[in-house]
Amino acid sequence: MTETATQCGYIALVGRPNVGKSTLLNHLLRQKLAITSRKPQTTRHVMLGVDTQGDRQAIYVDTPGIHHHADREMNRIMVRSATSVLKDVDLIVMVLEREHWTEEDELVLEHIRRSGTRALVVINKVDQLKRKELLLPVIERLHGLDVFEAIIPVSALKQTGLDMLREEVFARLPFQPHLFPDDQVTDQTERFIVSEIIREKLMRRMGDEIPHRTAVVIEQFTEENGRVDIAADIYVERSGQKRIIIGKGGEKLKAIGQEARRDIEALLEMPVMLRLWVKVRPGWTNSPAALKRMGYD
């Protein structure tokens, strides 16, 4: 494999919250890497996912949702981290949700225009459209924007249209050596992925407000005698939130731990002892110092 025959590049997946960027990434990689839930702003960190096919390597950058009214410091950090990558990648893939176009989609579009980076657009969740002809005016409008080099309807969940998307991406990669080994899928550590698995179970088990006021910090991660011992702190802002997460007799926290442990054992391929504690840190989502300690930097 020579350098001139080898393609490699960075591709940012961007869009407003809850359009399915992380689900799309997981199916492009053919394995679960990013956590998902039905709640907006599930993704908080920029994460790399590497898809290597022969002499072509696409490095996808999954980003938090870009949105208006980022009124807390954590939300401002998330939006900054999403928009800051746009000028540093080789290609942008904007993800839309079916026939919907919102003010926040317009905000994402403006950031793409300002970046000057080549862009594609993906219309996601088309399997949920009862009448496919509803896509025609959307596609026509997107063509008229004169921003996107290709428009690809997909269903990330049903895995339709993904091969076409891969080929559109691969066709635009610069010719340069691969930046990651062919068998590497992400730049993130197992410790980080474990914290995200625990947060995913919180997102799915809790109501609408509490998940956005929680953070997971891994305090211990040790392997001994064929078993991994993990201790994690779940931070909330109020004592009432702590009571809700723990649940009556600790039942809810126990269920979260059991669900997380199953996924962590599948990831690490060995038995796991998982211990969870819930701690109150008032106002942590608006505190730069607390956010930095919890990995939002």
C-alpha positions, 0 to 999 in steps of 0.5 A, spaced: 500 500 500 503 506 497 502 513 500 499 515 493 494 510 493 492 511 500 486 515 502 484 518 509 480 524 512 476 527 517 469 528 517 464 532 522 457 529 523 453 535 525 446 537 526 441 540 531 440 535 537 436 529 536 437 528 529 440 521 530 448 523 529 450 518 534 446 512 531 448 514 524 456 513 527 454 507 530 451 504 524 457 506 519 462 503 524 458 497 524 458 497 532 456 501 537 461 506 539 457 512 541 451 512 546 444 514 544 437 515 547 431 519 545 433 525 549 436 531 546 443 533 547 445 525 549 452 527 546 456 531 550 463 530 547 466 530 541 468 523 539 472 519 533 470 513 530 474 510 524 472 506 518 477 503 514 476 499 508 482 497 504 486 503 502 481 508 505 480 511 512 474 515 514 475 518 521 468 521 523 467 526 528 461 525 532 459 532 535 454 535 540 448 538 537 448 545 535 442 549 538 440 556 540 439 558 547 445 555 550 444 558 557 448 554 562 456 553 561 456 546 559 451 547 553 456 553 551 462 548 551 458 543 547 456 548 542 463 551 542 466 544 541 461 542 535 462 548 531 470 549 532 471 542 528 468 545 522 474 548 519 479 543 521 476 537 517 476 535 510 468 534 509 462 536 513 456 531 513 450 535 516 444 530 518 437 532 518 431 529 520 426 527 515 422 533 512 423 537 518 427 544 517 427 548 524 431 554 526 436 550 529 437 547 522 438 554 519 443 555 525 447 549 523 447 551 516 450 558 517 456 555 521 457 550 515 457 556 510 462 560 515 467 554 515 468 554 507 469 546 508 466 541 503 459 538 505 454 533 504 447 533 507 444 526 510 436 526 510 435 521 516 429 517 519 426 516 512 423 510 514 418 514 518 415 517 512 409 514 510 409 518 503 416 518 500 414 524 495 414 529 501 422 528 501 422 531 494 420 539 496 426 538 501 431 535 496 429 541 491 430 546 497 437 543 499 439 543 492 437 550 491 442 552 497 448 551 493 452 548 499 451 541 499 455 536 494 450 531 495 444 529 498 443 522 501 436 520 504 438 514 509 435 510 515 441 509 520 436 505 524 434 501 518 441 501 515 438 503 508 442 508 504 449 507 508 453 504 503 451 510 498 453 515 504 460 511 505 461 511 498 460 519 497 465 520 503 470 515 501 470 519 494 472 525 497 477 523 502 484 526 500 490 522 498 494 521 504 497 515 509 492 512 514 492 516 521 490 510 525 491 502 525 486 499 520 483 495 526 482 501 531 475 504 531 476 510 536 481 514 540 477 514 546 479 510 552 475 504 555 475 508 561 471 514 557 467 509 554 465 505 560 463 512 563 458 513 557 455 507 558 453 508 565 450 515 563 446 512 557 443 507 562 441 514 566 439 517 560 434 512 558 431 510 565 430 517 568 425 523 566 426 529 561 430 533 566 434 529 570 439 526 565 441 533 563 443 535 570 448 528 571 455 527 570 459 520 571 466 520 573 470 514 573 474 514 580 477 507 580 478 502 574 483 496 575 484 489 572 486 483 577 485 476 577 481 476 570 476 481 573 475 489 572 473 493 578 470 499 577 467 505 581 463 511 578 460 517 581 454 520 579 453 527 580 447 531 580 445 538 582 440 537 587 438 532 593 431 531 590 435 528 584 439 524 588 433 520 591 430 519 584 436 516 581 437 511 587 429 510 587 425 506 593 430 501 596 435 503 591 432 499 586 433 504 580 440 505 581 441 497 582 437 496 575 442 502 572 448 498 574 445 491 572 444 494 565 451 498 565 455 492 567 452 487 562 454 492 556 461 494 560 462 486 560 461 485 553 465 491 551 471 489 556 470 481 554 471 479 562 467 479 568 466 486 571 464 489 578 461 495 578 459 500 584 455 506 583 455 512 588 450 518 587 453 525 589 450 532 590 454 538 587 450 544 586 450 548 580 456 543 577 453 544 570 454 552 570 461 551 574 467 552 569 471 548 575 467 543 576 466 542 568 473 541 567 474 536 573 468 532 569 472 532 563 468 538 559 474 542 557 
